[in-house]
Amino acid sequence: MRTAELIELLSARLQPVDRRQLTRSVALSVGFGFAAAIIATALLYGFRTDLDRTRSVLFLLFKLAFASTVVLVGLAWLLRLARPGAEHGSKYLALATLPFATLCTLAVINLLLVPPADWEAMLMGHEWRKCLFSIPILATAPFAALVWAL
């Protein structure tokens, strides 16, 4: 088969493409992945019992804001790159670095406010091994759902 014949065969029954299909598929996969990660977290670790303290709630809200910002910017960038011929969009790269730069700035400020003897406990914490393995495992379902959608 020659190239011209292949092109003619591929373009024989062209139909309009629904431009919203990709967005719907990604939204569905994000919803499924989010639900799967929440359920897996609840089954593996249960729910936090220290949310009656203001500091714990504020820390949780900050972590959720960070994660939400990264996810929203990542999804906007993903939807742009998933379309053929789209530009990479350096503004998304700048937006993607903003939450990480904010987090690093706040971490440095926090470290400067405590004695150096407490730095190791603040940097590593007590649960770093659990986080090291849990985060990739809990991210498997959202990742698989996004790959399916794309």
N, CA, C and O atoms as a GROMACS GRO file, in nm:
protein
  600
    1MET      N    1   0.084  -0.117   0.000
    1MET     CA    2   0.000   0.000   0.000
    1MET      C    3   0.089   0.124   0.000
    1MET      O    4   0.184   0.134   0.078
    2ARG      N    5   0.058   0.214  -0.086
    2ARG     CA    6   0.134   0.338  -0.096
    2ARG      C    7   0.079   0.442   0.001
    2ARG      O    8  -0.032   0.428   0.053
    3THR      N    9   0.158   0.544   0.024
    3THR     CA   10   0.120   0.649   0.118
    3THR      C   11  -0.009   0.717   0.075
    3THR      O   12  -0.096   0.742   0.158
    4ALA      N   13  -0.022   0.746  -0.052
    4ALA     CA   14  -0.142   0.813  -0.102
    4ALA      C   15  -0.266   0.727  -0.080
    4ALA      O   16  -0.372   0.779  -0.046
    5GLU      N   17  -0.252   0.596  -0.098
    5GLU     CA   18  -0.365   0.506  -0.075
    5GLU      C   19  -0.403   0.502   0.073
    5GLU      O   20  -0.521   0.499   0.107
    6LEU      N   21  -0.303   0.503   0.161
    6LEU     CA   22  -0.329   0.503   0.305
    6LEU      C   23  -0.401   0.631   0.347
    6LEU      O   24  -0.496   0.627   0.426
    7ILE      N   25  -0.355   0.743   0.295
    7ILE     CA   26  -0.420   0.870   0.328
    7ILE      C   27  -0.564   0.871   0.279
    7ILE      O   28  -0.653   0.916   0.350
    8GLU      N   29  -0.586   0.821   0.160
    8GLU     CA   30  -0.721   0.817   0.106
    8GLU      C   31  -0.810   0.724   0.188
    8GLU      O   32  -0.927   0.754   0.211
    9LEU      N   33  -0.756   0.610   0.232
    9LEU     CA   34  -0.831   0.517   0.314
    9LEU      C   35  -0.866   0.578   0.451
    9LEU      O   36  -0.978   0.562   0.499
   10LEU      N   37  -0.771   0.647   0.512
   10LEU     CA   38  -0.795   0.708   0.643
   10LEU      C   39  -0.893   0.825   0.637
   10LEU      O   40  -0.964   0.851   0.734
   11SER      N   41  -0.897   0.894   0.525
   11SER     CA   42  -0.984   1.010   0.513
   11SER      C   43  -1.114   0.979   0.439
   11SER      O   44  -1.185   1.071   0.399
   12ALA      N   45  -1.147   0.852   0.421
   12ALA     CA   46  -1.265   0.814   0.344
   12ALA      C   47  -1.395   0.855   0.412
   12ALA      O   48  -1.484   0.909   0.348
   13ARG      N   49  -1.406   0.831   0.543
   13ARG     CA   50  -1.531   0.861   0.613
   13ARG      C   51  -1.505   0.960   0.727
   13ARG      O   52  -1.518   0.925   0.844
   14LEU      N   53  -1.470   1.079   0.693
   14LEU     CA   54  -1.443   1.180   0.794
   14LEU      C   55  -1.573   1.228   0.858
   14LEU      O   56  -1.673   1.249   0.790
   15GLN      N   57  -1.568   1.243   0.991
   15GLN     CA   58  -1.682   1.297   1.065
   15GLN      C   59  -1.630   1.406   1.158
   15GLN      O   60  -1.515   1.402   1.200
   16PRO      N   61  -1.715   1.501   1.189
   16PRO     CA   62  -1.671   1.607   1.280
   16PRO      C   63  -1.636   1.549   1.418
   16PRO      O   64  -1.697   1.454   1.465
   17VAL      N   65  -1.537   1.610   1.478
   17VAL     CA   66  -1.491   1.567   1.610
   17VAL      C   67  -1.558   1.653   1.717
   17VAL      O   68  -1.565   1.775   1.703
   18ASP      N   69  -1.606   1.590   1.822
   18ASP     CA   70  -1.662   1.663   1.935
   18ASP      C   71  -1.547   1.719   2.017
   18ASP      O   72  -1.474   1.644   2.082
   19ARG      N   73  -1.529   1.850   2.014
   19ARG     CA   74  -1.416   1.914   2.081
   19ARG      C   75  -1.423   1.904   2.234
   19ARG      O   76  -1.321   1.921   2.301
   20ARG      N   77  -1.539   1.878   2.287
   20ARG     CA   78  -1.553   1.869   2.433
   20ARG      C   79  -1.530   1.729   2.486
   20ARG      O   80  -1.528   1.709   2.608
   21GLN      N   81  -1.514   1.631   2.399
   21GLN     CA   82  -1.500   1.493   2.443
   21GLN      C   83  -1.376   1.473   2.530
   21GLN      O   84  -1.384   1.404   2.631
   22LEU      N   85  -1.264   1.533   2.494
   22LEU     CA   86  -1.142   1.519   2.573
   22LEU      C   87  -1.161   1.577   2.712
   22LEU      O   88  -1.121   1.516   2.811
   23THR      N   89  -1.221   1.695   2.720
   23THR     CA   90  -1.244   1.759   2.850
   23THR      C   91  -1.337   1.674   2.936
   23THR      O   92  -1.313   1.658   3.056
   24ARG      N   93  -1.442   1.619   2.877
   24ARG     CA   94  -1.533   1.533   2.952
   24ARG      C   95  -1.462   1.406   3.001
   24ARG      O   96  -1.480   1.365   3.115
   25SER      N   97  -1.383   1.345   2.914
   25SER     CA   98  -1.311   1.223   2.953
   25SER      C   99  -1.213   1.249   3.066
   25SER      O  100  -1.203   1.170   3.160
   26VAL      N  101  -1.139   1.359   3.056
   26VAL     CA  102  -1.042   1.392   3.160
   26VAL      C  103  -1.114   1.426   3.290
   26VAL      O  104  -1.070   1.384   3.397
   27ALA      N  105  -1.224   1.499   3.283
   27ALA     CA  106  -1.300   1.534   3.405
   27ALA      C  107  -1.354   1.407   3.471
   27ALA      O  108  -1.348   1.395   3.593
   28LEU      N  109  -1.405   1.315   3.393
   28LEU     CA  110  -1.455   1.189   3.447
   28LEU      C  111  -1.343   1.109   3.511
   28LEU      O  112  -1.360   1.053   3.619
   29SER      N  113  -1.228   1.104   3.445
   29SER     CA  114  -1.116   1.027   3.501
   29SER      C  115  -1.061   1.093   3.627
   29SER      O  116  -1.020   1.022   3.720
   30VAL      N  117  -1.060   1.225   3.633
   30VAL     CA  118  -1.013   1.294   3.754
   30VAL      C  119  -1.110   1.266   3.870
   30VAL      O  120  -1.067   1.241   3.982
   31GLY      N  121  -1.238   1.271   3.842
   31GLY     CA  122  -1.336   1.239   3.946
   31GLY      C  123  -1.323   1.097   3.997
   31GLY      O  124  -1.326   1.073   4.117
   32PHE      N  125  -1.307   1.003   3.905
   32PHE     CA  126  -1.288   0.863   3.944
   32PHE      C  127  -1.159   0.846   4.023
   32PHE      O  128  -1.158   0.781   4.128
   33GLY      N  129  -1.051   0.904   3.974
   33GLY     CA  130  -0.922   0.892   4.042
   33GLY      C  131  -0.924   0.953   4.180
   33GLY      O  132  -0.868   0.897   4.275
   34PHE      N  133  -0.990   1.070   4.194
   34PHE     CA  134  -1.002   1.136   4.323
   34PHE      C  135  -1.079   1.049   4.421
   34PHE      O  136  -1.037   1.030   4.535
   35ALA      N  137  -1.193   0.997   4.376
   35ALA     CA  138  -1.275   0.911   4.462
   35ALA      C  139  -1.199   0.785   4.503
   35ALA      O  140  -1.204   0.744   4.619
   36ALA      N  141  -1.129   0.724   4.408
   36ALA     CA  142  -1.052   0.603   4.439
   36ALA      C  143  -0.941   0.632   4.540
   36ALA      O  144  -0.919   0.552   4.630
   37ALA      N  145  -0.872   0.745   4.524
   37ALA     CA  146  -0.765   0.780   4.618
   37ALA      C  147  -0.820   0.809   4.758
   37ALA      O  148  -0.760   0.769   4.857
   38ILE      N  149  -0.934   0.878   4.765
   38ILE     CA  150  -0.995   0.908   4.895
   38ILE      C  151  -1.039   0.779   4.963
   38ILE      O  152  -1.014   0.760   5.082
   39ILE      N  153  -1.104   0.691   4.890
   39ILE     CA  154  -1.150   0.564   4.948
   39ILE      C  155  -1.031   0.479   4.993
   39ILE      O  156  -1.034   0.422   5.102
   40ALA      N  157  -0.927   0.471   4.910
   40ALA     CA  158  -0.808   0.393   4.947
   40ALA      C  159  -0.741   0.452   5.071
   40ALA      O  160  -0.697   0.377   5.159
   41THR      N  161  -0.734   0.584   5.079
   41THR     CA  162  -0.674   0.648   5.196
   41THR      C  163  -0.756   0.619   5.320
   41THR      O  164  -0.700   0.587   5.425
   42ALA      N  165  -0.888   0.628   5.310
   42ALA     CA  166  -0.974   0.601   5.425
   42ALA      C  167  -0.962   0.455   5.470
   42ALA      O  168  -0.960   0.427   5.589
   43LEU      N  169  -0.954   0.364   5.374
   43LEU     CA  170  -0.943   0.222   5.409
   43LEU      C  171  -0.806   0.189   5.469
   43LEU      O  172  -0.797   0.111   5.563
   44LEU      N  173  -0.701   0.248   5.415
   44LEU     CA  174  -0.566   0.216   5.462
   44LEU      C  175  -0.530   0.287   5.592
   44LEU      O  176  -0.466   0.228   5.680
   45TYR      N  177  -0.570   0.413   5.606
   45TYR     CA  178  -0.523   0.494   5.718
   45TYR      C  179  -0.633   0.550   5.807
   45TYR      O  180  -0.605   0.600   5.915
   46GLY      N  181  -0.757   0.542   5.763
   46GLY     CA  182  -0.865   0.600   5.841
   46GLY      C  183  -0.868   0.751   5.826
   46GLY      O  184  -0.799   0.808   5.741
   47PHE      N  185  -0.948   0.816   5.910
   47PHE     CA  186  -0.961   0.960   5.903
   47PHE      C  187  -0.882   1.024   6.017
   47PHE      O  188  -0.857   0.962   6.120
   48ARG      N  189  -0.842   1.147   5.996
   48ARG     CA  190  -0.766   1.219   6.099
   48ARG      C  191  -0.855   1.247   6.220
   48ARG      O  192  -0.971   1.284   6.207
   49THR      N  193  -0.796   1.227   6.336
   49THR     CA  194  -0.871   1.249   6.460
   49THR      C  195  -0.835   1.380   6.527
   49THR      O  196  -0.896   1.418   6.627
   50ASP      N  197  -0.735   1.451   6.473
   50ASP     CA  198  -0.688   1.574   6.537
   50ASP      C  199  -0.744   1.700   6.473
   50ASP      O  200  -0.686   1.808   6.488
   51LEU      N  201  -0.855   1.690   6.402
   51LEU     CA  202  -0.910   1.805   6.331
   51LEU      C  203  -0.989   1.899   6.422
   51LEU      O  204  -1.048   1.996   6.376
   52ASP      N  205  -0.990   1.869   6.551
   52ASP     CA  206  -1.056   1.959   6.644
   52ASP      C  207  -0.965   2.074   6.687
   52ASP      O  208  -1.009   2.166   6.755
   53ARG      N  209  -0.839   2.068   6.646
   53ARG     CA  210  -0.745   2.176   6.677
   53ARG      C  211  -0.731   2.266   6.555
   53ARG      O  212  -0.724   2.218   6.442
   54THR      N  213  -0.727   2.395   6.578
   54THR     CA  214  -0.721   2.494   6.470
   54THR      C  215  -0.597   2.476   6.385
   54THR      O  216  -0.605   2.486   6.263
   55ARG      N  217  -0.483   2.451   6.447
   55ARG     CA  218  -0.358   2.436   6.372
   55ARG      C  219  -0.366   2.318   6.275
   55ARG      O  220  -0.320   2.329   6.161
   56SER      N  221  -0.424   2.207   6.318
   56SER     CA  222  -0.436   2.091   6.230
   56SER      C  223  -0.525   2.120   6.111
   56SER      O  224  -0.495   2.079   5.999
   57VAL      N  225  -0.634   2.190   6.134
   57VAL     CA  226  -0.726   2.225   6.025
   57VAL      C  227  -0.659   2.319   5.926
   57VAL      O  228  -0.671   2.302   5.805
   58LEU      N  229  -0.588   2.418   5.977
   58LEU     CA  230  -0.519   2.513   5.888
   58LEU      C  231  -0.411   2.443   5.806
   58LEU      O  232  -0.395   2.470   5.687
   59PHE      N  233  -0.338   2.352   5.870
   59PHE     CA  234  -0.234   2.278   5.798
   59PHE      C  235  -0.296   2.190   5.690
   59PHE      O  236  -0.244   2.181   5.579
   60LEU      N  237  -0.407   2.124   5.723
   60LEU     CA  238  -0.477   2.041   5.625
   60LEU      C  239  -0.528   2.125   5.509
   60LEU      O  240  -0.515   2.086   5.393
   61LEU      N  241  -0.587   2.241   5.538
   61LEU     CA  242  -0.637   2.329   5.433
   61LEU      C  243  -0.524   2.379   5.343
   61LEU      O  244  -0.541   2.390   5.222
   62PHE      N  245  -0.409   2.408   5.403
   62PHE     CA  246  -0.295   2.451   5.324
   62PHE      C  247  -0.249   2.339   5.230
   62PHE      O  248  -0.220   2.364   5.113
   63LYS      N  249  -0.242   2.216   5.282
   63LYS     CA  250  -0.201   2.104   5.197
   63LYS      C  251  -0.301   2.081   5.084
   63LYS      O  252  -0.262   2.052   4.971
   64LEU      N  253  -0.430   2.093   5.116
   64LEU     CA  254  -0.532   2.076   5.012
   64LEU      C  255  -0.525   2.187   4.908
   64LEU      O  256  -0.544   2.161   4.789
   65ALA      N  257  -0.498   2.309   4.952
   65ALA     CA  258  -0.485   2.421   4.856
   65ALA      C  259  -0.365   2.399   4.765
   65ALA      O  260  -0.373   2.424   4.645
   66PHE      N  261  -0.254   2.354   4.822
   66PHE     CA  262  -0.135   2.326   4.741
   66PHE      C  263  -0.164   2.218   4.637
   66PHE      O  264  -0.136   2.235   4.518
   67ALA      N  265  -0.221   2.106   4.682
   67ALA     CA  266  -0.250   1.995   4.592
   67ALA      C  267  -0.351   2.035   4.485
   67ALA      O  268  -0.336   2.000   4.368
   68SER      N  269  -0.453   2.109   4.524
   68SER     CA  270  -0.555   2.153   4.428
   68SER      C  271  -0.496   2.245   4.322
   68SER      O  272  -0.528   2.234   4.204
   69THR      N  273  -0.409   2.336   4.364
   69THR     CA  274  -0.346   2.427   4.268
   69THR      C  275  -0.261   2.350   4.168
   69THR      O  276  -0.267   2.376   4.048
   70VAL      N  277  -0.182   2.256   4.218
   70VAL     CA  278  -0.097   2.176   4.129
   70VAL      C  279  -0.183   2.095   4.032
   70VAL      O  280  -0.151   2.087   3.913
   71VAL      N  281  -0.290   2.036   4.081
   71VAL     CA  282  -0.379   1.956   3.996
   71VAL      C  283  -0.447   2.043   3.890
   71VAL      O  284  -0.451   2.005   3.773
   72LEU      N  285  -0.500   2.157   3.929
   72LEU     CA  286  -0.571   2.242   3.833
   72LEU      C  287  -0.479   2.296   3.724
   72LEU      O  288  -0.515   2.297   3.606
   73VAL      N  289  -0.361   2.342   3.763
   73VAL     CA  290  -0.266   2.390   3.663
   73VAL      C  291  -0.221   2.275   3.573
   73VAL      O  292  -0.210   2.291   3.452
   74GLY      N  293  -0.195   2.160   3.634
   74GLY     CA  294  -0.154   2.043   3.556
   74GLY      C  295  -0.261   1.999   3.458
   74GLY      O  296  -0.230   1.964   3.344
   75LEU      N  297  -0.387   2.000   3.501
   75LEU     CA  298  -0.495   1.961   3.411
   75LEU      C  299  -0.513   2.061   3.297
   75LEU      O  300  -0.536   2.021   3.182
   76ALA      N  301  -0.502   2.189   3.327
   76ALA     CA  302  -0.512   2.289   3.220
   76ALA      C  303  -0.401   2.269   3.118
   76ALA      O  304  -0.424   2.277   2.997
   77TRP      N  305  -0.282   2.244   3.166
   77TRP     CA  306  -0.168   2.221   3.078
   77TRP      C  307  -0.185   2.090   3.000
   77TRP      O  308  -0.155   2.085   2.881
   78LEU      N  309  -0.233   1.986   3.068
   78LEU     CA  310  -0.255   1.857   3.003
   78LEU      C  311  -0.357   1.868   2.892
   78LEU      O  312  -0.336   1.814   2.783
   79LEU      N  313  -0.467   1.938   2.917
   79LEU     CA  314  -0.570   1.953   2.814
   79LEU      C  315  -0.516   2.031   2.694
   79LEU      O  316  -0.556   2.006   2.581
   80ARG      N  317  -0.428   2.125   2.719
   80ARG     CA  318  -0.368   2.201   2.609
   80ARG      C  319  -0.274   2.113   2.527
   80ARG      O  320  -0.276   2.116   2.404
   81LEU      N  321  -0.191   2.036   2.596
   81LEU     CA  322  -0.092   1.953   2.526
   81LEU      C  323  -0.153   1.829   2.461
   81LEU      O  324  -0.093   1.771   2.371
   82ALA      N  325  -0.272   1.789   2.506
   82ALA     CA  326  -0.335   1.670   2.450
   82ALA      C  327  -0.393   1.695   2.312
   82ALA      O  328  -0.432   1.600   2.243
   83ARG      N  329  -0.399   1.818   2.271
   83ARG     CA  330  -0.452   1.852   2.140
   83ARG      C  331  -0.337   1.868   2.041
   83ARG      O  332  -0.240   1.939   2.069
   84PRO      N  333  -0.347   1.805   1.927
   84PRO     CA  334  -0.239   1.815   1.828
   84PRO      C  335  -0.215   1.959   1.785
   84PRO      O  336  -0.310   2.035   1.761
   85GLY      N  337  -0.091   1.996   1.774
   85GLY     CA  338  -0.053   2.128   1.726
   85GLY      C  339  -0.056   2.238   1.831
   85GLY      O  340  -0.031   2.354   1.798
   86ALA      N  341  -0.087   2.204   1.954
   86ALA     CA  342  -0.094   2.308   2.058
   86ALA      C  343   0.047   2.349   2.100
   86ALA      O  344   0.140   2.268   2.099
   87GLU      N  345   0.060   2.475   2.137
   87GLU     CA  346   0.188   2.523   2.187
   87GLU      C  347   0.206   2.475   2.330
   87GLU      O  348   0.109   2.445   2.400
   88HIS      N  349   0.331   2.468   2.373
   88HIS     CA  350   0.361   2.420   2.507
   88HIS      C  351   0.310   2.516   2.614
   88HIS      O  352   0.271   2.472   2.722
   89GLY      N  353   0.310   2.642   2.587
   89GLY     CA  354   0.257   2.740   2.682
   89GLY      C  355   0.346   2.760   2.802
   89GLY      O  356   0.329   2.692   2.903
   90SER      N  357   0.441   2.852   2.792
   90SER     CA  358   0.533   2.876   2.903
   90SER      C  359   0.461   2.936   3.024
   90SER      O  360   0.512   2.929   3.135
   91LYS      N  361   0.342   2.994   3.003
   91LYS     CA  362   0.269   3.049   3.117
   91LYS      C  363   0.226   2.937   3.211
   91LYS      O  364   0.217   2.959   3.332
   92TYR      N  365   0.199   2.818   3.159
   92TYR     CA  366   0.164   2.706   3.245
   92TYR      C  367   0.284   2.660   3.327
   92TYR      O  368   0.269   2.619   3.442
   93LEU      N  369   0.401   2.666   3.268
   93LEU     CA  370   0.522   2.631   3.343
   93LEU      C  371   0.543   2.728   3.457
   93LEU      O  372   0.579   2.688   3.568
   94ALA      N  373   0.522   2.855   3.432
   94ALA     CA  374   0.535   2.955   3.538
   94ALA      C  375   0.429   2.933   3.646
   94ALA      O  376   0.459   2.942   3.765
   95LEU      N  377   0.307   2.904   3.605
   95LEU     CA  378   0.201   2.878   3.703
   95LEU      C  379   0.228   2.750   3.782
   95LEU      O  380   0.197   2.742   3.900
   96ALA      N  381   0.286   2.650   3.716
   96ALA     CA  382   0.315   2.524   3.784
   96ALA      C  383   0.424   2.540   3.888
   96ALA      O  384   0.424   2.468   3.989
   97THR      N  385   0.518   2.630   3.867
   97THR     CA  386   0.625   2.649   3.965
   97THR      C  387   0.582   2.736   4.082
   97THR      O  388   0.646   2.733   4.188
   98LEU      N  389   0.476   2.811   4.066
   98LEU     CA  390   0.432   2.903   4.172
   98LEU      C  391   0.396   2.833   4.303
   98LEU      O  392   0.443   2.878   4.408
   99PRO      N  393   0.317   2.726   4.304
   99PRO     CA  394   0.288   2.661   4.433
   99PRO      C  395   0.412   2.603   4.499
   99PRO      O  396   0.425   2.607   4.622
  100PHE      N  397   0.504   2.550   4.419
  100PHE     CA  398   0.626   2.493   4.476
  100PHE      C  399   0.717   2.602   4.532
  100PHE      O  400   0.778   2.585   4.638
  101ALA      N  401   0.726   2.714   4.463
  101ALA     CA  402   0.806   2.826   4.512
  101ALA      C  403   0.746   2.881   4.641
  101ALA      O  404   0.818   2.916   4.734
  102THR      N  405   0.613   2.889   4.647
  102THR     CA  406   0.546   2.936   4.768
  102THR      C  407   0.572   2.841   4.884
  102THR      O  408   0.599   2.884   4.996
  103LEU      N  409   0.563   2.712   4.857
  103LEU     CA  410   0.587   2.612   4.961
  103LEU      C  411   0.730   2.618   5.012
  103LEU      O  412   0.754   2.611   5.132
  104CYS      N  413   0.826   2.632   4.921
  104CYS     CA  414   0.966   2.642   4.961
  104CYS      C  415   0.992   2.768   5.042
  104CYS      O  416   1.066   2.765   5.141
  105THR      N  417   0.933   2.878   5.003
  105THR     CA  418   0.949   3.004   5.077
  105THR      C  419   0.893   2.991   5.218
  105THR      O  420   0.957   3.033   5.314
  106LEU      N  421   0.774   2.934   5.231
  106LEU     CA  422   0.714   2.916   5.363
  106LEU      C  423   0.796   2.818   5.449
  106LEU      O  424   0.807   2.837   5.570
  107ALA      N  425   0.853   2.716   5.386
  107ALA     CA  426   0.936   2.621   5.461
  107ALA      C  427   1.061   2.689   5.515
  107ALA      O  428   1.099   2.666   5.630
  108VAL      N  429   1.125   2.771   5.434
  108VAL     CA  430   1.246   2.843   5.480
  108VAL      C  431   1.210   2.939   5.594
  108VAL      O  432   1.282   2.947   5.693
  109ILE      N  433   1.100   3.011   5.579
  109ILE     CA  434   1.057   3.103   5.686
  109ILE      C  435   1.030   3.026   5.815
  109ILE      O  436   1.068   3.068   5.924
  110ASN      N  437   0.963   2.912   5.801
  110ASN     CA  438   0.932   2.830   5.918
  110ASN      C  439   1.060   2.778   5.984
  110ASN      O  440   1.070   2.777   6.107
  111LEU      N  441   1.157   2.736   5.905
  111LEU     CA  442   1.284   2.689   5.961
  111LEU      C  443   1.360   2.801   6.031
  111LEU      O  444   1.426   2.777   6.132
  112LEU      N  445   1.351   2.921   5.979
  112LEU     CA  446   1.422   3.033   6.040
  112LEU      C  447   1.360   3.074   6.174
  112LEU      O  448   1.425   3.142   6.254
  113LEU      N  449   1.237   3.034   6.198
  113LEU     CA  450   1.168   3.072   6.321
  113LEU      C  451   1.191   2.974   6.437
  113LEU      O  452   1.151   3.002   6.550
  114VAL      N  453   1.255   2.861   6.409
  114VAL     CA  454   1.281   2.762   6.515
  114VAL      C  455   1.431   2.739   6.530
  114VAL      O  456   1.506   2.769   6.437
  115PRO      N  457   1.475   2.687   6.644
  115PRO     CA  458   1.618   2.660   6.662
  115PRO      C  459   1.667   2.551   6.567
  115PRO      O  460   1.591   2.460   6.532
  116PRO      N  461   1.793   2.560   6.524
  116PRO     CA  462   1.848   2.458   6.432
  116PRO      C  463   1.840   2.316   6.485
  116PRO      O  464   1.839   2.221   6.406
  117ALA      N  465   1.835   2.298   6.615
  117ALA     CA  466   1.827   2.164   6.671
  117ALA      C  467   1.695   2.094   6.634
  117ALA      O  468   1.689   1.972   6.632
  118ASP      N  469   1.592   2.171   6.605
  118ASP     CA  470   1.462   2.115   6.569
  118ASP      C  471   1.443   2.093   6.419
  118ASP      O  472   1.340   2.042   6.376
  119TRP      N  473   1.540   2.131   6.340
  119TRP     CA  474   1.525   2.124   6.194
  119TRP      C  475   1.508   1.982   6.144
  119TRP      O  476   1.424   1.957   6.057
  120GLU      N  477   1.586   1.888   6.195
  120GLU     CA  478   1.579   1.751   6.145
  120GLU      C  479   1.439   1.693   6.164
  120GLU      O  480   1.384   1.630   6.074
  121ALA      N  481   1.382   1.714   6.282
  121ALA     CA  482   1.247   1.663   6.308
  121ALA      C  483   1.145   1.731   6.217
  121ALA      O  484   1.049   1.667   6.172
  122MET      N  485   1.165   1.860   6.189
  122MET     CA  486   1.071   1.930   6.101
  122MET      C  487   1.084   1.886   5.956
  122MET      O  488   0.984   1.876   5.886
  123LEU      N  489   1.205   1.861   5.911
  123LEU     CA  490   1.226   1.825   5.771
  123LEU      C  491   1.184   1.681   5.742
  123LEU      O  492   1.122   1.655   5.638
  124MET      N  493   1.216   1.590   5.831
  124MET     CA  494   1.188   1.449   5.805
  124MET      C  495   1.057   1.404   5.868
  124MET      O  496   0.986   1.322   5.810
  125GLY      N  497   1.025   1.456   5.984
  125GLY     CA  498   0.903   1.413   6.052
  125GLY      C  499   0.915   1.270   6.101
  125GLY      O  500   1.023   1.211   6.099
  126HIS      N  501   0.804   1.216   6.144
  126HIS     CA  502   0.803   1.079   6.196
  126HIS      C  503   0.744   0.981   6.096
  126HIS      O  504   0.758   0.860   6.112
  127GLU      N  505   0.679   1.031   5.995
  127GLU     CA  506   0.605   0.945   5.902
  127GLU      C  507   0.663   0.945   5.761
  127GLU      O  508   0.592   0.912   5.667
  128TRP      N  509   0.789   0.981   5.744
  128TRP     CA  510   0.842   0.998   5.609
  128TRP      C  511   0.845   0.867   5.532
  128TRP      O  512   0.825   0.867   5.411
  129ARG      N  513   0.870   0.755   5.600
  129ARG     CA  514   0.872   0.626   5.528
  129ARG      C  515   0.732   0.591   5.477
  129ARG      O  516   0.715   0.542   5.365
  130LYS      N  517   0.633   0.615   5.561
  130LYS     CA  518   0.495   0.587   5.521
  130LYS      C  519   0.457   0.673   5.400
  130LYS      O  520   0.395   0.624   5.306
  131CYS      N  521   0.494   0.801   5.402
  131CYS     CA  522   0.463   0.891   5.290
  131CYS      C  523   0.537   0.850   5.163
  131CYS      O  524   0.482   0.856   5.054
  132LEU      N  525   0.662   0.807   5.180
  132LEU     CA  526   0.744   0.768   5.065
  132LEU      C  527   0.680   0.657   4.984
  132LEU      O  528   0.691   0.655   4.862
  133PHE      N  529   0.613   0.565   5.051
  133PHE     CA  530   0.550   0.454   4.982
  133PHE      C  531   0.401   0.479   4.954
  133PHE      O  532   0.348   0.433   4.853
  134SER      N  533   0.335   0.551   5.042
  134SER     CA  534   0.190   0.571   5.029
  134SER      C  535   0.153   0.662   4.913
  134SER      O  536   0.058   0.635   4.840
  135ILE      N  537   0.227   0.769   4.896
  135ILE     CA  538   0.191   0.866   4.792
  135ILE      C  539   0.193   0.804   4.652
  135ILE      O  540   0.096   0.820   4.578
  136PRO      N  541   0.299   0.733   4.612
  136PRO     CA  542   0.293   0.670   4.479
  136PRO      C  543   0.185   0.563   4.467
  136PRO      O  544   0.123   0.549   4.362
  137ILE      N  545   0.161   0.488   4.575
  137ILE     CA  546   0.058   0.384   4.569
  137ILE      C  547  -0.080   0.447   4.555
  137ILE      O  548  -0.162   0.402   4.475
  138LEU      N  549  -0.107   0.552   4.633
  138LEU     CA  550  -0.238   0.617   4.626
  138LEU      C  551  -0.257   0.695   4.496
  138LEU      O  552  -0.370   0.724   4.458
  139ALA      N  553  -0.149   0.730   4.428
  139ALA     CA  554  -0.158   0.804   4.301
  139ALA      C  555  -0.177   0.710   4.182
  139ALA      O  556  -0.196   0.758   4.070
  140THR      N  557  -0.173   0.580   4.203
  140THR     CA  558  -0.184   0.485   4.093
  140THR      C  559  -0.320   0.493   4.024
  140THR      O  560  -0.327   0.496   3.901
  141ALA      N  561  -0.427   0.496   4.100
  141ALA     CA  562  -0.562   0.500   4.040
  141ALA      C  563  -0.585   0.630   3.962
  141ALA      O  564  -0.632   0.623   3.849
  142PRO      N  565  -0.552   0.750   4.018
  142PRO     CA  566  -0.570   0.870   3.935
  142PRO      C  567  -0.483   0.869   3.810
  142PRO      O  568  -0.527   0.913   3.704
  143PHE      N  569  -0.361   0.820   3.821
  143PHE     CA  570  -0.273   0.813   3.705
  143PHE      C  571  -0.332   0.720   3.597
  143PHE      O  572  -0.336   0.756   3.479
  144ALA      N  573  -0.376   0.602   3.638
  144ALA     CA  574  -0.432   0.507   3.543
  144ALA      C  575  -0.559   0.563   3.477
  144ALA      O  576  -0.582   0.543   3.358
  145ALA      N  577  -0.640   0.633   3.555
  145ALA     CA  578  -0.763   0.692   3.499
  145ALA      C  579  -0.729   0.801   3.396
  145ALA      O  580  -0.794   0.810   3.292
  146LEU      N  581  -0.628   0.883   3.425
  146LEU     CA  582  -0.589   0.986   3.328
  146LEU      C  583  -0.530   0.925   3.202
  146LEU      O  584  -0.558   0.972   3.092
  147VAL      N  585  -0.449   0.821   3.215
  147VAL     CA  586  -0.393   0.756   3.097
  147VAL      C  587  -0.505   0.696   3.012
  147VAL      O  588  -0.501   0.703   2.890
  148TRP      N  589  -0.605   0.637   3.080
  148TRP     CA  590  -0.720   0.583   3.007
  148TRP      C  591  -0.792   0.694   2.931
  148TRP      O  592  -0.829   0.676   2.815
  149ALA      N  593  -0.812   0.807   2.996
  149ALA     CA  594  -0.885   0.917   2.934
  149ALA      C  595  -0.810   0.972   2.812
  149ALA      O  596  -0.871   1.009   2.712
  150LEU      N  597  -0.681   0.976   2.821
  150LEU     CA  598  -0.604   1.031   2.709
  150LEU      C  599  -0.591   0.930   2.597
  150LEU      O  600  -0.530   0.959   2.495
   0.00000   0.00000   0.00000
